[in-house]
Amino acid sequence: MKKTLTMFILLTMIAGAAIGQTGWGWQGELGNAVDTTTAHSHGVAIDGDGKIWYAGYYSKEIYVFNPDGTAADFSPITTLTLDGVTDTLGGWNRGLSMSPDGNIVAVVNSILVFKINKLTGEAMMKLAPEKATSLTKAAFTSNGEMVLGYVLPSLGVDVYDADWAHLGEVIPAESTTGYARTIEVAKDGTAIYSTRFSSGYGFIRFASDSDIYGSFEVTGPADTIAVGLNVESVAIQPGTGYLWGGNTGGTFGTNWTHYAFDPENGFALVDSIVIPYELNAATKPRGIDFTSDGNTAYVVYFDNLDGYPIYKFVKGAVGVWEHAGTMIAGYALKANYPNPFNPSTKLDVVMKDGGVADLRIYDMRGAEVAVLNSGYLSAGEHSFTFNAANFAAGVYIAKFTANGAMYTQTMTLVK
């Protein structure tokens, strides 16, 4: 059966647009006891029982954590055996994802795909694709079709049925210019989201009028969503259906931040998740996944040097800092100077229009510790000083709100 793949031009612009955020409470890190080489993270997935699976790009293990953060009985996984053949995990992990049956699919050793039993950690299925080259993370429709992309350009995208029989090349080689780390597919099979991070095109949406099945013919120009976003991690959030992508040093938004787009609303930018302190400037988002209710997110980064592989966020969490609000062009909270600081630091804010503005300081528990401004500010730039002589050393967050805009800035007090 042959379907026709058609594509339309969509461009999501950030300039001048409000970015709605629903509030994600940072719950800290998970898995700091794993091998330190996993600081080069490349994969996180939640199985059907809520366990968190993690892989480092170079590591020779897959780690599995229970929802409470303790290690699963069969973690770490170092070998996978199927039909009497044992494969040793030798590094070059390319990503993790959950299959529709709740088990985990891991792309390992760069060129092998395994389905792993969520209860035992044992291999259930194995695939060595005909194109024996570097794979990206696998993506699945709700019917179990598997979509596989490739890191290198000009290799196309392939689709497999639920038994992993090859159905054909779903996107041709000439439509996959640029390097990729990941790929995503709409659960109903009506769209594939190609993420060529080296191109700066954000998501390229290949849309079909029916479920993925058989071979495809590509015609017309491609959708481009969030131009300037360099995407190396992607997921579809349960419940909302939002398409999430992590930014790796692109011109769209802030580095290491994950942004969400609503396919039901013209791919409007609707949400974001950001670590509430500054990571290494070279940090690259390489994995994001959500629990089945969509209210807990786990995020991992490549080249993250603080030693914590997995970051946990809970939507609307109480008692922790929530990165929530809107960001509107013409308003700004500039980087504080100096930073780190002792005992005081300067904060500059920019007002597009005059109005009531708040500038407050919070600790990492979300407790307010200082109010630098609460009242009318005229249009223009204004300077404030935060004196922390009587505060303990640590990370603090400045929150600036004015006329519906909100910005945050992390600051480090050293003593």
Backbone hydrogen bonds in HBPLUS format (Angstrom, degrees):
<---DONOR---> <-ACCEPTOR-->    atom                        ^
c    i                          cat <-CA-CA->   ^        H-A-AA   ^      H-
h    n   atom  resd res      DA  || num        DHA   H-A  angle D-A-AA Bond
n    s   type  num  typ     dist DA aas  dist angle  dist       angle   num
A0003-LYS N   A0215-SER O   3.26 MM 212  6.58 165.9  2.28 168.6 166.2     1
A0005-LEU N   A0217-GLU O   2.81 MM 212  5.57 162.1  1.85 151.7 155.9     2
A0219-THR N   A0005-LEU O   3.19 MM 214  6.44 151.1  2.28 165.7 172.4     3
A0006-THR N   A0207-ALA O   2.98 MM 201  5.65 129.5  2.24 159.2 174.0     4
A0224-THR N   A0010-LEU O   3.23 MM 214  5.55 140.5  2.39 137.6 148.2     5
A0017-ALA N   A0014-ILE O   3.08 MM   3  5.42 167.0  2.10 128.3 130.4     6
A0316-GLY N   A0023-GLY O   2.85 MM 293  5.30 154.8  1.91 131.8 140.1     7
A0025-GLY N   A0314-VAL O   2.69 MM 289  5.09 158.0  1.74 152.1 146.6     8
A0314-VAL N   A0025-GLY O   2.88 MM 289  5.09 159.8  1.92 142.7 148.2     9
A0026-TRP N   A0321-TRP O   3.30 MM 295  6.20 152.8  2.38 167.0 169.1    10
A0027-GLN N   A0312-LYS O   2.84 MM 285  5.32 170.2  1.85 151.8 151.6    11
A0312-LYS N   A0028-GLY O   3.08 MM 284  5.91 174.4  2.08 174.8 174.8    12
A0030-LEU N   A0310-ILE O   2.79 MM 280  5.04 148.3  1.89 145.1 149.7    13
A0310-ILE N   A0030-LEU O   3.28 MM 280  5.04 150.7  2.37 160.2 158.0    14
A0034-VAL N   A0031-GLY O   3.25 MM   3  5.87 173.9  2.26 122.5 123.3    15
A0038-THR N   A0035-ASP O   2.96 MM   3  5.86 167.2  1.97 126.4 130.7    16
A0039-ALA N   A0036-THR O   3.11 MM   3  5.88 158.3  2.16 121.0 122.2    17
A0040-HIS N   A0037-THR O   3.22 MM   3  6.23 173.2  2.23 121.9 124.0    18
A0304-ASN N   A0039-ALA O   3.36 MM 265  5.46 156.7  2.42 146.7 140.4    19
A0057-TYR N   A0040-HIS O   2.61 MM  17  5.63 169.4  1.62 165.3 166.6    20
A0041-SER N   A0301-TYR O   3.25 MM 260  5.32 138.2  2.43 133.0 122.4    21
A0042-HIS N   A0055-ALA O   2.94 MM  13  5.83 167.6  1.95 150.1 148.2    22
A0055-ALA N   A0043-GLY O   3.15 MM  12  5.21 155.4  2.21 141.3 139.5    23
A0045-ALA N   A0053-TRP O   3.05 MM   8  5.19 149.2  2.15 136.4 142.0    24
A0053-TRP N   A0045-ALA O   2.81 MM   8  5.19 172.9  1.81 166.1 167.9    25
A0047-ASP N   A0051-LYS O   3.03 MM   4  5.51 156.1  2.08 149.4 156.3    26
A0050-GLY N   A0047-ASP O   2.98 MM   3  5.31 166.1  2.00 116.6 119.9    27
A0048-GLY N   A0102-GLY O   2.86 MM  54  3.99 166.8  1.88 131.5 128.3    28
A0052-ILE N   A0065-PHE O   2.77 MM  13  5.01 154.4  1.84 149.1 154.9    29
A0065-PHE N   A0052-ILE O   2.77 MM  13  5.01 160.8  1.81 146.6 153.4    30
A0054-TYR N   A0063-TYR O   2.79 MM   9  5.12 155.8  1.84 157.0 158.9    31
A0063-TYR N   A0054-TYR O   2.88 MM   9  5.12 152.2  1.96 155.3 158.3    32
A0092-TRP N   A0057-TYR O   2.74 MM  35  5.19 115.7  2.15 143.7 160.5    33
A0093-ASN N   A0057-TYR O   2.99 MM  36  4.84 142.2  2.14 128.3 135.2    34
A0062-ILE N   A0077-ILE O   2.92 MM  15  5.03 142.8  2.06 134.8 146.5    35
A0077-ILE N   A0062-ILE O   2.82 MM  15  5.03 165.6  1.84 146.9 150.7    36
A0072-ALA N   A0064-VAL O   2.92 MM   8  5.55 173.6  1.92 137.5 137.8    37
A0066-ASN N   A0070-THR O   2.67 MM   4  5.37 162.7  1.70 167.8 172.3    38
A0069-GLY N   A0066-ASN O   2.83 MM   3  5.31 164.7  1.85 124.3 127.6    39
A0075-SER N   A0072-ALA O   3.10 MM   3  5.31 168.3  2.11 116.3 118.3    40
A0089-LEU N   A0078-THR O   2.96 MM  11  5.55 176.7  1.96 151.8 152.4    41
A0080-LEU N   A0087-ASP O   2.89 MM   7  5.30 155.5  1.95 149.3 157.5    42
A0087-ASP N   A0080-LEU O   2.83 MM   7  5.30 170.7  1.83 150.5 152.4    43
A0082-LEU N   A0085-VAL O   2.94 MM   3  5.41 157.5  2.00 148.7 151.1    44
A0085-VAL N   A0082-LEU O   3.04 MM   3  5.41 165.9  2.06 116.3 120.0    45
A0110-SER N   A0092-TRP O   3.00 MM  18  5.21 129.0  2.27 149.7 144.2    46
A0094-ARG N   A0107-VAL O   2.78 MM  13  5.17 177.2  1.78 154.3 155.1    47
A0107-VAL N   A0095-GLY O   3.08 MM  12  5.58 167.3  2.10 165.9 167.6    48
A0097-SER N   A0105-VAL O   2.99 MM   8  5.30 143.1  2.13 144.8 155.2    49
A0105-VAL N   A0097-SER O   2.74 MM   8  5.30 174.7  1.74 166.2 167.5    50
A0099-SER N   A0103-ASN O   2.87 MM   4  5.58 158.2  1.92 148.8 156.0    51
A0102-GLY N   A0099-SER O   2.90 MM   3  5.54 161.2  1.93 130.2 131.4    52
A0104-ILE N   A0116-ILE O   3.18 MM  12  5.19 158.7  2.23 156.0 153.2    53
A0116-ILE N   A0104-ILE O   2.65 MM  12  5.19 165.6  1.67 162.0 167.4    54
A0106-ALA N   A0114-PHE O   2.83 MM   8  5.33 151.7  1.91 153.2 161.1    55
A0114-PHE N   A0106-ALA O   2.91 MM   8  5.33 164.9  1.93 154.6 159.6    56
A0108-VAL N   A0112-LEU O   2.87 MM   4  5.38 144.0  2.00 147.4 156.8    57
A0112-LEU N   A0108-VAL O   3.07 MM   4  5.38 163.8  2.09 169.9 168.2    58
A0135-LEU N   A0110-SER O   2.99 MM  25  5.87 158.0  2.04 159.2 165.3    59
A0113-VAL N   A0127-LEU O   2.87 MM  14  4.98 160.0  1.91 152.2 156.6    60
A0127-LEU N   A0113-VAL O   2.80 MM  14  4.98 146.2  1.91 148.7 154.9    61
A0115-LYS N   A0125-MET O   3.04 MM  10  4.98 158.9  2.08 126.2 130.1    62
A0124-MET N   A0115-LYS O   2.73 MM   9  5.33 162.3  1.76 161.4 158.0    63
A0117-ASN N   A0122-GLU O   2.79 MM   5  5.32 170.9  1.79 159.3 159.0    64
A0121-GLY N   A0117-ASN O   2.86 MM   4  5.09 153.4  1.93 140.8 146.8    65
A0132-ALA N   A0130-GLU O   3.02 MM   2  5.63 113.3  2.48 111.7  94.7    66
A0133-THR N   A0131-LYS O   2.79 MM   2  5.67 131.5  2.02 111.8  96.2    67
A0151-VAL N   A0134-SER O   3.03 MM  17  5.66 158.5  2.08 134.2 141.1    68
A0136-THR N   A0149-GLY O   3.07 MM  13  5.26 146.6  2.19 124.7 120.4    69
A0139-ALA N   A0147-VAL O   3.05 MM   8  5.13 155.1  2.11 144.4 151.4    70
A0147-VAL N   A0139-ALA O   2.77 MM   8  5.13 166.5  1.78 152.7 157.0    71
A0141-THR N   A0145-GLU O   3.06 MM   4  5.41 152.6  2.14 145.6 153.9    72
A0144-GLY N   A0141-THR O   3.06 MM   3  5.35 164.0  2.09 110.6 115.0    73
A0142-SER N   A0187-LYS O   2.83 MM  45  5.02 174.2  1.83 136.8 135.6    74
A0146-MET N   A0160-TYR O   2.85 MM  14  5.02 152.3  1.92 134.9 144.0    75
A0160-TYR N   A0146-MET O   2.78 MM  14  5.02 150.3  1.87 145.9 155.5    76
A0148-LEU N   A0158-ASP O   2.91 MM  10  5.33 165.6  1.93 153.3 158.0    77
A0158-ASP N   A0148-LEU O   2.96 MM  10  5.33 158.3  2.01 160.9 160.9    78
A0180-ALA N   A0151-VAL O   2.98 MM  29  4.55 153.9  2.04 123.5 131.5    79
A0154-SER N   A0176-THR O   2.75 MM  22  5.09 163.1  1.78 135.1 140.7    80
A0157-VAL N   A0171-ILE O   2.93 MM  14  4.94 144.2  2.06 142.9 143.4    81
A0170-VAL N   A0157-VAL O   2.68 MM  13  5.58 126.8  1.96 139.7 156.6    82
A0171-ILE N   A0157-VAL O   3.22 MM  14  4.94 161.9  2.26 132.8 134.4    83
A0159-VAL N   A0168-GLY O   3.01 MM   9  5.82 160.7  2.05 170.7 177.0    84
A0167-LEU N   A0159-VAL O   2.91 MM   8  5.67 163.8  1.93 146.9 150.7    85
A0161-ASP N   A0165-ALA O   2.93 MM   4  5.44 157.9  1.98 147.9 151.9    86
A0164-TRP N   A0161-ASP O   2.85 MM   3  5.02 158.9  1.90 114.9 118.9    87
A0175-SER N   A0172-PRO O   3.01 MM   3  5.64 158.2  2.06 118.0 124.9    88
A0176-THR N   A0173-ALA O   3.11 MM   3  5.50 165.8  2.13 120.6 121.0    89
A0197-PHE N   A0179-TYR O   2.78 MM  18  5.99  99.7  2.43 144.5 165.1    90
A0184-GLU N   A0193-TYR O   3.23 MM   9  5.12 155.3  2.29 138.0 143.8    91
A0193-TYR N   A0184-GLU O   2.75 MM   9  5.12 172.1  1.75 150.0 152.6    92
A0186-ALA N   A0191-ALA O   2.81 MM   5  5.24 169.2  1.83 153.2 156.7    93
A0189-GLY N   A0186-ALA O   2.81 MM   3  5.15 159.8  1.85 117.2 122.3    94
A0208-SER N   A0190-THR O   2.75 MM  18  4.89 169.8  1.76 137.1 139.7    95
A0192-ILE N   A0206-PHE O   2.88 MM  14  5.16 153.7  1.95 141.2 149.6    96
A0206-PHE N   A0192-ILE O   2.86 MM  14  5.16 170.9  1.86 160.6 161.7    97
A0194-SER N   A0204-ILE O   2.90 MM  10  5.05 160.2  1.94 155.2 148.8    98
A0204-ILE N   A0194-SER O   2.83 MM  10  5.05 163.0  1.86 152.4 157.7    99
A0199-SER N   A0196-ARG O   2.93 MM   3  5.65 161.8  1.96 124.5 130.6   100
A0228-GLY N   A0200-GLY O   2.68 MM  28  4.74 159.4  1.72 145.9 149.6   101
A0202-GLY N   A0229-LEU O   2.98 MM  27  4.41 116.7  2.39 155.1 151.8   102
A0203-PHE N   A0225-ILE O   2.93 MM  22  5.02 165.4  1.95 147.2 151.8   103
A0225-ILE N   A0203-PHE O   2.85 MM  22  5.02 166.6  1.87 153.0 157.0   104
A0205-ARG N   A0223-ASP O   3.26 MM  18  4.83 139.3  2.44 106.8 117.8   105
A0229-LEU N   A0226-ALA O   3.08 MM   3  5.75 157.9  2.13 142.5 143.8   106
A0251-THR N   A0228-GLY O   2.88 MM  23  4.82 113.1  2.34 133.4 142.3   107
A0252-PHE N   A0228-GLY O   3.13 MM  24  4.67 147.7  2.24 111.8 104.7   108
A0248-THR N   A0230-ASN O   2.90 MM  18  5.19 144.3  2.03 137.7 149.3   109
A0246-GLY N   A0233-SER O   3.00 MM  13  5.25 152.0  2.08 141.7 146.4   110
A0235-ALA N   A0244-TRP O   3.16 MM   9  5.27 147.6  2.27 132.9 137.9   111
A0244-TRP N   A0235-ALA O   2.80 MM   9  5.27 174.7  1.81 174.8 173.7   112
A0237-GLN N   A0242-TYR O   2.92 MM   5  5.30 157.0  1.97 151.6 157.1   113
A0241-GLY N   A0237-GLN O   2.85 MM   4  5.18 149.9  1.94 161.3 165.4   114
A0243-LEU N   A0261-PHE O   2.84 MM  18  5.12 165.1  1.86 156.4 156.7   115
A0261-PHE N   A0243-LEU O   2.85 MM  18  5.12 148.5  1.95 133.7 143.9   116
A0245-GLY N   A0259-TYR O   2.91 MM  14  5.51 151.9  1.98 152.0 161.2   117
A0259-TYR N   A0245-GLY O   2.92 MM  14  5.51 164.3  1.94 153.2 151.0   118
A0247-ASN N   A0257-THR O   2.96 MM  10  5.66 159.5  2.00 148.5 154.0   119
A0256-TRP N   A0247-ASN O   2.95 MM   9  5.31 144.2  2.08 156.3 153.9   120
A0257-THR N   A0254-THR O   3.37 MM   3  5.74 155.5  2.43 128.9 129.0   121
A0258-HIS N   A0273-ILE O   2.99 MM  15  5.18 168.2  2.00 157.3 158.1   122
A0273-ILE N   A0258-HIS O   2.88 MM  15  5.18 149.8  1.98 144.0 151.5   123
A0260-ALA N   A0271-ASP O   2.88 MM  11  4.92 158.1  1.92 139.7 135.7   124
A0270-VAL N   A0260-ALA O   2.93 MM  10  5.69 161.1  1.96 144.3 150.6   125
A0262-ASP N   A0268-ALA O   2.97 MM   6  5.38 152.8  2.04 142.7 150.3   126
A0265-ASN N   A0262-ASP O   3.05 MM   3  5.39 163.7  2.08 114.2 119.2   127
A0267-PHE N   A0262-ASP O   2.78 MM   5  4.47 130.1  2.03 147.2 142.7   128
A0268-ALA N   A0265-ASN O   3.17 MM   3  5.81 138.1  2.35 114.0 122.5   129
A0283-THR N   A0280-ASN O   2.87 MM   3  5.35 166.4  1.89 125.2 127.3   130
A0284-LYS N   A0302-PHE O   2.99 MM  18  5.01 165.7  2.01 145.9 149.4   131
A0302-PHE N   A0284-LYS O   2.68 MM  18  5.01 162.8  1.71 158.8 157.3   132
A0286-ARG N   A0300-VAL O   3.03 MM  14  5.85 164.2  2.05 134.9 139.8   133
A0300-VAL N   A0287-GLY O   2.94 MM  13  5.05 159.0  1.98 141.8 142.2   134
A0289-ASP N   A0298-TYR O   3.06 MM   9  5.52 147.3  2.17 148.8 157.9   135
A0298-TYR N   A0289-ASP O   2.92 MM   9  5.52 160.9  1.96 161.0 165.9   136
A0291-THR N   A0296-THR O   2.99 MM   5  5.49 151.8  2.07 149.9 157.5   137
A0294-GLY N   A0291-THR O   2.85 MM   3  5.28 158.7  1.89 117.5 124.8   138
A0315-LYS N   A0295-ASN O   2.80 MM  20  5.11 171.0  1.81 154.7 157.7   139
A0297-ALA N   A0313-PHE O   2.82 MM  16  5.12 159.7  1.86 145.5 152.6   140
A0313-PHE N   A0297-ALA O   2.87 MM  16  5.12 157.6  1.92 155.0 157.9   141
A0299-VAL N   A0311-TYR O   2.90 MM  12  5.14 157.0  1.95 145.1 152.8   142
A0311-TYR N   A0299-VAL O   2.90 MM  12  5.14 161.4  1.93 153.0 158.7   143
A0317-ALA N   A0314-VAL O   3.31 MM   3  5.37 148.1  2.41 130.5 122.2   144
A0406-MET N   A0326-THR O   2.31 MM  80  5.03 130.8  1.52 154.3 161.6   145
A0331-TYR N   A0328-ILE O   3.29 MM   3  6.16 154.5  2.36 144.7 146.6   146
A0332-ALA N   A0350-VAL O   3.17 MM  18  4.89 147.5  2.28 130.4 130.1   147
A0350-VAL N   A0332-ALA O   2.82 MM  18  4.89 156.0  1.88 142.1 144.2   148
A0334-LYS N   A0348-ASP O   2.88 MM  14  5.45 156.5  1.94 163.6 170.0   149
A0337-TYR N   A0346-LYS O   3.01 MM   9  5.24 152.5  2.09 140.5 149.1   150
A0346-LYS N   A0337-TYR O   2.85 MM   9  5.24 172.0  1.86 133.7 136.4   151
A0341-PHE N   A0412-THR O   2.96 MM  71  6.44 152.6  2.04 159.0 167.4   152
A0414-VAL N   A0341-PHE O   3.07 MM  73  6.12 164.0  2.09 156.5 161.4   153
A0388-ALA N   A0343-PRO O   2.75 MM  45  5.19 165.0  1.78 150.3 152.1   154
A0345-THR N   A0386-PHE O   3.04 MM  41  5.45 146.1  2.16 137.7 147.9   155
A0386-PHE N   A0345-THR O   2.91 MM  41  5.45 166.5  1.93 165.7 167.7   156
A0347-LEU N   A0384-PHE O   2.74 MM  37  5.17 168.6  1.75 154.1 157.3   157
A0384-PHE N   A0347-LEU O   2.78 MM  37  5.17 149.8  1.87 149.0 159.3   158
A0349-VAL N   A0382-HIS O   2.87 MM  33  5.39 159.1  1.92 155.5 162.4   159
A0382-HIS N   A0349-VAL O   2.92 MM  33  5.39 157.8  1.97 153.2 159.6   160
A0351-MET N   A0380-GLY O   2.78 MM  29  5.10 165.8  1.80 147.7 152.7   161
A0380-GLY N   A0351-MET O   2.92 MM  29  5.10 163.7  1.95 135.5 140.0   162
A0355-GLY N   A0377-LEU O   2.93 MM  22  5.58 153.5  2.00 151.5 159.6   163
A0377-LEU N   A0355-GLY O   2.84 MM  22  5.58 155.2  1.90 144.4 149.0   164
A0357-ALA N   A0375-GLY O   2.82 MM  18  5.58 166.6  1.84 142.0 142.6   165
A0375-GLY N   A0357-ALA O   3.18 MM  18  5.58 160.0  2.22 150.4 151.4   166
A0358-ASP N   A0401-THR O   2.84 MM  43  5.23 159.9  1.88 152.1 159.0   167
A0401-THR N   A0358-ASP O   2.95 MM  43  5.23 158.7  2.00 146.5 153.3   168
A0359-LEU N   A0373-ASN O   2.94 MM  14  5.00 153.3  2.02 138.3 137.8   169
A0372-LEU N   A0359-LEU O   2.73 MM  13  5.31 151.4  1.81 162.3 172.0   170
A0373-ASN N   A0359-LEU O   3.28 MM  14  5.00 143.7  2.42 132.3 133.4   171
A0360-ARG N   A0399-LYS O   3.02 MM  39  5.36 162.5  2.05 149.5 151.5   172
A0399-LYS N   A0360-ARG O   2.81 MM  39  5.36 163.8  1.83 161.5 166.2   173
A0361-ILE N   A0370-ALA O   2.84 MM   9  5.04 163.4  1.86 148.0 149.5   174
A0369-VAL N   A0361-ILE O   2.78 MM   8  5.64 169.6  1.79 148.8 152.3   175
A0362-TYR N   A0397-ILE O   2.80 MM  35  5.12 156.1  1.86 146.2 154.5   176
A0397-ILE N   A0362-TYR O   2.82 MM  35  5.12 165.0  1.84 150.0 154.6   177
A0363-ASP N   A0367-ALA O   2.94 MM   4  5.52 153.1  2.01 148.9 155.6   178
A0366-GLY N   A0363-ASP O   2.96 MM   3  5.50 162.3  1.99 118.0 123.5   179
A0391-PHE N   A0388-ALA O   3.02 MM   3  5.13 169.3  2.03 114.7 116.4   180
A0394-GLY N   A0413-LEU O   2.97 MM  19  5.22 147.9  2.08 131.8 141.3   181
A0413-LEU N   A0394-GLY O   2.81 MM  19  5.22 168.9  1.82 164.3 161.0   182
A0396-TYR N   A0411-MET O   2.76 MM  15  5.16 164.3  1.79 154.7 160.3   183
A0411-MET N   A0396-TYR O   2.74 MM  15  5.16 154.1  1.80 159.4 160.9   184
A0398-ALA N   A0409-GLN O   2.81 MM  11  5.09 169.0  1.82 154.7 155.5   185
A0409-GLN N   A0398-ALA O   2.93 MM  11  5.09 141.2  2.08 142.3 149.3   186
A0400-PHE N   A0407-TYR O   2.87 MM   7  5.24 171.6  1.88 158.8 161.7   187
A0407-TYR N   A0400-PHE O   2.90 MM   7  5.24 153.4  1.97 148.3 156.9   188
A0402-ALA N   A0405-ALA O   3.03 MM   3  5.19 151.5  2.11 133.4 140.5   189
A0405-ALA N   A0402-ALA O   2.80 MM   3  5.19 167.0  1.81 124.9 127.9   190
